[in-house]
Amino acid sequence: MRLVLPKTIEQAYHDGLGDGAVYAVAVMGGREKERRDWLDHVTKKKRALAALQEQEK
């Protein structure tokens, strides 16, 4: 059986493959900085959403 990784970091994330797959896609493609930038972006979105949900309570 052969593992086929998505072509982009965004696709790996949206496929729900987790941080490990996102890391593997980045490392295999030599895009460590892109991976960090993408995860920073996602983390900021999650924090903003959590803050909005907290305000609604």
Secondary structure as GFF3:
##gff-version 3
##sequence-region A 1 57
A	DSSP	alpha_helix	9	14	.	.	.	ID=ss1
A	DSSP	alpha_helix	18	28	.	.	.	ID=ss2
A	DSSP	alpha_helix	32	56	.	.	.	ID=ss3
###
